[in-house]
Amino acid sequence: MLLDGEAWAAKFRDFQSEAWRLETLPAYNVPQEAEEIRAFQAGERIDPHAHSNEYTEDLKQVRREGRSKGRVHIVTRPLSDYLRYEFMYYLPHAWAGEDIRIMDVTDRPNPLAGVQDFWMFDRQEVVLMNYEADGTQISREVFEGDVSPYLEYQRIALSESVPFEEYVKGLDV
């Protein structure tokens, strides 16, 4: 089953305890980010201490409700421009309550090689994120099989990654 619109939004509104994402791509082609990316490449930066938007407010609400949202992003260095742009937002997102972790596989084998991006809700439902090679999203698809492999992917991702703030210490991002 493909997810879009209200059905997709409901996944984030209705999860009971945890929404968790594995990100595997060095760049995502999101048209609504294009102008911000150009500004970033031109040297503009947000103030992470002052940045607030609908997403950060939602993260704070999720935390107040005793629920959690997290992700692991698999990366290699040098970081793509997109990752450096995305990392600019990760700090205020982490401060707002998202558990963001980085798995750098630059100098080691990727223990999750071949695993595609996905969201997992309440450790019971997986939504596969389907992308073109350039990071353009094709679709979101509810996975109909046994979620056990995805629980293992999450376990590996969490054990092989470090918290975002730890990862970026000393990096020029």
Secondary structure, 3 states (H helix, E strand, C coil): CECCHHHHHHHHHHCCCEEEEEECCCCCECHHHHHHHHHHHCCCCCCCCCCCCHHHHHHHHHHHCCCEEEEEEEECCCCCHHHHHHHHHHHHHHHHCCEEEEEECCCCCCCCCCCCCEEEECCCEEEEEEECCCCEEEEEEECCCCCHHHHHHHHHHHHCCEEHHHHHCCCCC
